[in-house]
Amino acid sequence: MASEISDFWTDIHDDGRSLLELVALKANDGIWGWDVPTGQSFYSARWWDLVGLPPDHLEAHIDVFFALLHPDDRENVRAVLAEFISDRGADYRTQFRLKHSSGGWRWIQSSGSALRDATGKAVRIAGTHTDITERVEAADRLERLVAERTRDLAAARDRAEIAAASTAKFLSATSHDIRQPLQAMALLLRNLQQEVDSEAALGTIASIRRSLGSSMDLLDDLLEFSRLDAGALRADMRPVKIQSLFRSLLDDFTAEAQERGLRLVVKDTDLVGRTDPRLIKRILRNLVSNSFKFTQRGSVLIAARPRGDTIRLEVWDTGRGIPTGQQRQIFWEFTQAGSAVGDRSVRGLGLGLAIVERLARLMRHNVGVRSVVDHGSVFWVDLPRLAADAAEERHEPPERPDHPLGCRVAVAENDPDVADAYVRILRAWDCKVLVARSGAELISRIADQPPDLLIADCHLDGRMNGFDLFDELERRFGRRIAGVVLSGDHDFERMRSLNRSRRRILNKPILPDVLNAVLHAELEQHRQAVGESGA
């Protein structure tokens, strides 16, 4: 029986430090070791605690582990171990259940590393066992709670369908709640822009509107990213000028860099790559945001350089750096370099780099990192390189001026802040405005003459939604009502089913210049239809 870790597990080729001693320095969990050719093993006192047995009461052998392993997990664990032993992979990770002396089962997260012979085959393996029973049981309790709340759904659906329905409902509610204040901000910013004449103030408003536009783009990206798990997200690969991506990043992060006291440097480039411009922009935003999070002083550099048939986009920082042993794990979900070393000052869920990895995989781009502790990091993503003339130059369209509407507009909106923003901007467009929180209230307040335009939110107080309100007004006045339905709903299939009369739908948040143009088009179309009918 192996009683001393260092006696048994020291590699004669290393500096005399035990492999298990190195593991023990990083963990406070059950420690195990296995000499593959002989089957002889080591289990720490904490390991025996995990299974409720006294230390070293059995001969230390790999069979002890397999005897305690849940029968349903044995085949998978043996397969994972066999692959790890024969492969040159650096890490071993798996989950299973071990028998506890009380008669129950404990869920275990296992991870380890190996010493290998000249052929690459593992001859000694050592690692840790972490008890994750409470985490697994909590997940089970949550799953049961979700099932209880969704019993009114079709009982024949399996758990995957129920989870998909719950996720869709959650995203729809989240989308609407977040888009409402963004909609109010967009309208109020345009109203404010019309009320000031200072060049400095107008410049500040323009910067705020650009930031708001970036927030709206990120919200759309976040909601669409949920489709990755369902395999519904598709990459739109096409030629993209890298400089246009960099210019957008400079606009998005200059203010934040100044606030943090960091220097943001973007290197000009004429390179053209093949990628999805929206998804690659999301990747770069996440990388820059990550660098800002872990850089206290110095600079962040964004650059691109050719590498044969590929382009390597790089984000450099002068931050704390990442230990070599963590540079692979930081791309896992819910993992942060800061939290891995016990730093509680870094906040967030640790999803940013996991999103980077998954989006890169979707586009078949390679992504990686190089880092030195206390010197900084460089994150990179490789994409196919194209000829410099492969992409057409895309210029952002100039901001369209607002044109007075000069008509009667009815607004059905149950959010007071958004309703107030509509009133302000519609009055600036020379409109007479009637506002109500529900369809029934609006109908009761409209006189015998119908509005020239109707702006109706899909979600209203009472039983009537925006589409129902259009239908009811058209029945009352015996003619078509011009206008739009606005929605922040992420459930597009549901919106399609509600929109039986094929009304024009605008997804929140809608920028004021777009709203102005759409309302003009609706009003003009209605006037032409009335003229042709001779009414």
N, C-alpha and C positions, 0 to 999 in steps of 0.2 A: 504494500500500500504506500502510495506516495504521500509523505508527510510534509515535505518541504517543496514549495513551488520552485524555488531557484535551483535546487539540486536536480530536478527532473527536466525542467523546461528551458534551461539556458542553452542557447545555440552556441556551439563552439566557434562559429564564424562571426558572432557579433561581439560587442564590447563587454560581454559578461552580464548584461542586464537581462533578466528573465522576460520572456514574452508576456507571461501572465502578470509580472510586476508592472509592465507598461500598461497593460489593460487595467489593472487595479488602480493606477493613478488617475484614470479617467472615469471610473464608475464606482458607484456604491451599491452594486447589485450582486446577484449571485454570479460567481466566476467559475468557469469550467475549462478544462483542457483535455485534449485527446491525442494520444500517440496513435496515429492511424494504423501502422503496420501491426502493432501488438494489441491494440484495443485498450491499453492501460490508460486510465483517466485520472483527473483531479477534480474535486468538487470542494469549493470553499464552504466555510461554516454558514455563510449567508445563503449559499445555494441550498444546503440542507434545510434551512429555515423555510425556504419557499415551498417545500413539499412536506413540512411538518415532521421531519425525522431528525434524530440526533446525528451530529457530525460523525462521519467515518464509521457508521455502524455496519456498513457493507464493504466488501472489497471494491476499491475504486476501479471500475471497468465501464466501458461504454454500454454494456448490457444493462447496467443499473438505469441509465437514462432511458433506453428503449423499453424497459419493463414498466417504467412510470408513464410512458407516453400513451396518450389516448389512442385506442385502436383505429379510430377514423382518421387520425393524423399521421400514422406511421408511414404509410406509403408515400405521402407527399414529402415528409421530412427526409426519408431515405433518398428520394429522388433529388431533392435540393442539395443534400450533402454530397451525393455521388457526383453531381455536376460541378459542385464547388471544388471537390478534391481533384478532379481531372482537368478543370479549367484553370486559367491563370488570373481569374478575377480577384480583385483586391479585397472585396467585402462579401460577407455571408450574412444574410438577413432572412428570417422567416418567423412565423407565429404558429403556436400549437398549444395543446393542453397537457398539463402534467397532473398525475394523481396526487392528491394531498392525503396525509395520514388520517384526516377527519372523515374521509370518504368522498369528498367533493373533488372538483377539478379546478385548477388554476390556469388562467390564460397567461402565456409567456411570450414575450418578444425576445427573440434570440439574435445575436449578432456576433461576428467573430472575424478573425484574420488567420492567415496560415503562414507557416514556414514551408518552403517547397524545395524539392531536390533539383538536380540539374535538368531534368526533363520537364519541370514545371508542375509535377504532381505534388499535392499537399501531403506532407509527412507528419506535421504537427499542426493542430488547430487549437486556438484558444479564443475565448470570448466571454460575453456576459449574458445573463438571463434576467430580464426585467419583468416583474409581475404587473400585468396590465389588466387584471381581472376586473377591477372597478371601472376602468374605462370601457371595456367591452360590455359589462353589465349595464352601464349608463346608456350606451348606445342601444342596447336591447330594450331598455325601458322607454327610451325616446321613440323607438320604432313601434312599440306596442301602443304608446300614446297616440302617435299619428294614425295607426290603424283604427283606434277607437273613434277618433275624430272624423274619419272618412268612411265609416260604415255605410253611409247612405249611398256611396258609390257602388258600382256593380260588384257584387260579392265574388263574381267569377274571375275578376281581374287578379293577376298575380302581383306580387310585391313590386316588381319593376314598374308596372303600369301605374300603381298607386303612387309610387315615389315620383314618377314623371308628372302626374296630375298635381300633386302637392307642390312640386317645384314650380310648375307653370303658374299656379295660383299665387304662390309667394312672389315670383318675379313680376307678375302683373300688378299686384298691389304695391310692391316696392317701386316699380317704374312710375306708376301714377303719382305716388306720394312725393317722389323726388322731383319729378318733372314739373309739378305745380309751382314750387317756389322759383325754379329756374325760368318758367314762363313769365312769372311776375317780374323777375329781374330783367329779362330781355325787353319787355314792354316799357318798364319804368326807365331803363337806361336810354331808350330812344326818346322818351318824353323829356328826360333830363337834358339830353343832347340838344333838343329844340329850345330849351329855356336858357342856356348859357351861351356866351359869346367869347369867353376868354380862350385864347389859343392853348394855354396850359391846361385848362379844365377840359377842353375838347380832346386834348391828347391823352389825358388821364382816362376819360370815358372810353376812348378808342382802345386803350390797353385793357380796361376792364371787360369790354365787349369781346376782345380776342381771348381773354382768359375764360370768359363765360362760354365762348364757342368751343374751346378746348374741353371744358367740363362736360358740355353736351356731347361732344364726340366720345369722350371717355365713358360716359354713361351708356351710350349706344354700344360701344365695344364690350363693356362689362356684361350687359344683358345678352348680347349675342354670343359672348364666350360661353355662356351656360349651354349653348347648343353643341359645344365640343363633345361633351359626354355622350350625347345622343348621336354623334356622327353627322349632325346636320349642318355644321359650319364648313363652308367650302372656300378655298383660297382662290382669289381672282388674280392669277399670275400674269404680269405684263411688264413691259419695259418701264423703268422708273429712274428718273434723274436723282442721284443721291443728294445733290446739292439742295433740291427742293425739300427733302426730308430734314436735312440739317437746318435749313432756314426756319422751318416750322418749330424745331426743337429750340432754336435760339429765342424765338418769340415766346415760347411756352415757359422757359426756365430762367430767363434773364432776371426777372423780378425776384424769384426765389433765391437765385444765387446772390443777389445784392443783399437780401435780408439775412442770409446765412454768413455773409462776409466771405464768400468764395469767389474765385475767378472762374468764369465759364468761357472756355475757348472752343470755337468751332472752326475746323480747318476747311477751307474751300476745296472743292473737288469737281472735276468734270466727268467722273465715272458714271456709267449707266449699268444698272443691274436688273435682273429678272426676279420679281417678287410681287407680293400683294402690298400695295402702298399703305393701306389702312392697317394691316396686321404688322408689318415691319415697323410702322410708326409706333404702334402700341409696344412692341418689343423695345425699341430704343427709349421710349418714355419711361418704361419700367426700369431699364438699366440706369438711365440718368438719375431717376428718383432714388434708386437704391444707392448710387454713389453719393448723392447728397446726404442720405440718411446716415451713412457711416463715415463721412468726412467732416472733421471739425474745423480744419484750416487747410489752406492751400488752394487747389484748383481741380476742376473737372474738365477733361479734354474729350472732344468728340471728333473722330477722324475716320478716314477711309483710305485703304491702300490696296493696289492690285496685287494678286497672287496667282499669276498665270491666268487660268480660265475663271477664276473667282475673284470676288471683292470681299475683303474683310473689313466690316464696320466695327469700330472699337470705341469703347468708353473707358477712359483712363481716370483714375482719381488718386489723390494723395492721402487716402484714409488709413484706417487701422490695419487693413490687410486681413487675410483669411488664412488660418493655419492649413497646412497641406492636407491634413486628415479630414478637413471639413469642406474642401473645395468641391467635392462631388455631392455631398449631402445638401448643400445650400439650394440645389435645384429641386429638392423634394418638397412636397406640400408641408406647410406648417413648420418650416425649418428656417431659422435665422442664425447667421454667424454670431450676432451679438448675444442671443439667448443661449447659444451653445457654450459660450464661455462665461455665462452667469451675469451678463450685462442686462439689467432691467431697465436701462434708460432708453433702449430701442423698442419702439412700439410697433404694433402691426401684427397681422396674422401669419406672416411668412409665406405669402402666396405669390408675391411679385415675380420672383425668379422661377417659380414653378409654372406660372403663366408664360413666361418667356420661353421656357424649354418646350412646353406643349405647342405653342404657336409656331416655334421654329420647326418642330417635328412635323406639324401639319403642312408646312411649306417645303419640307425636305431641306431645310437649312441646318448647317451645323452651328452649335453654340458652345461656348466654353469660357474658362476664366484662367488667368495666371495671377498669382498674388504673392506678396512677401509681407509678412507681419511687420507692422510699424512703418511700412514704406508705401503701401497702396496696392491697388488692383487694376487689372484691365480685363473687362468683359468684352467678348467678341462674338460676332455672328457672321458666317460666310454665306454668300449667295452668288449665283451664276453671274458672270460678267458678260455684258453685251457691248456692241460697238457704240461709240459716242453719239452717233446720229440715230440710234434705234428708238429713242423716246422723243415724242413731241413735247415741246415746252408748253407747260400749262400755267396760265396766268390766272390768278384769282380775279373774278369779275369785279368791276368797281361797284361800290355800294350804290344801290339804286335809290334815287330820291323818293320821298313819300309824296304821293299826289292826293290832294283833297278828294274825299268821296262825296261830301255834300248830300247826305241822304239820311233816312231814318234807320237806325240799327237797333235790333233787339238782341240782348245778350243774356243767355242762360248759363250761369256759372255759380257753383255753390261754395267756392273758395273766396272769401272776402278780399284777400290781397290781390288775387288774380283779377277778380271783378273790378276792383278799383283801378288796376293798371289798364284794363280794357277801356274804362270810362275816360281816363286821362288821355290815352293815345287816340281814341276815336273822336273825342272832342277836338283834339289838335288837328284831326283830319276833317274838321268842319261837319261833324255828324251830330244828330240828335240821338241820344242814347237812352234806352230803357233796359234796366237790369233786374233780373230775378234769380232766386236761388233754385227754383224748381220749375218744371214745365207747367204745373197747375197754376202757380203764382203768375207766371208770365202771361198765360192765356187770360187769366182774370183781369190783368191790368191793361191788356191791349184793347184799344177801342175798335171801332168798326173798320178802320183802315189798317191793312196789314203792313208790317215793316218792309222796307226795301231790301234789307239784308238781315239774316239771322245768324248769329254765332252761338252755337250750342255745344257745351261740353258733353261728352258721352255720359259721364257720371254726374247725376243730378240728385238733389234731395227728392224724396217721394218715389212713386212707382214708375214715373216716366223718365226714360233716358233721352239723350239728344236726338236720336233717330225717331223715337216716338213723337217728340215735340214737333219735328218737321211734318210728320204725317198728319198730326192733329190739326195744325195750322192750315195745311193745304186742304183738308176736309172742310174746315170752317169757312175758308174764303174761296174755295172752289177754283184755286189756281196754284201754280208752282210757286214755292218760296225759295228765293235765291239765298245762298249762304254756305256755311261750312260747319262740319262737326269736328271738334278738336278732341283728341284723346291722347292720354299717356299710357294706354294699355299695351302691355307687351304680348298679350295673347291675340295674335293677328287672326287666327282661325275664328275665335269668338267674335271679333270685330266684323269679319266678313259675313258671319251668320246674322248679326244684328242689322247690317247695312243692306236690307232687302231692296230698298229703292235706289241703291247705288248713289248715295250722296257723296259729295267730295269730302274726304277725310284728311285732316292735317295732324301729324303726330307732334305732340308737345315734346320739348319746347320749340315753338315756332318763332323765328326772328321777325321783327316788325316789318322789315322791308318785304319779306316774303308774304306775310299776311296782307300787307297793303296791295301787293300785286295780285294775289289770288282774289281778294274781295273786289278789286276793280274788274278782273276778268269775269267773275260771277255776275256782277252788276251789269256789265256790258252785254253778256250773253243773254241775260234775262230781258233787257231792254230790246235787243234785236228780236227775241222770240215774241215779245208783245207787239212789236211793230209789224212783224210778218203776219200775225194773227188778226191784226186790225183792231185789237182791243183798245 
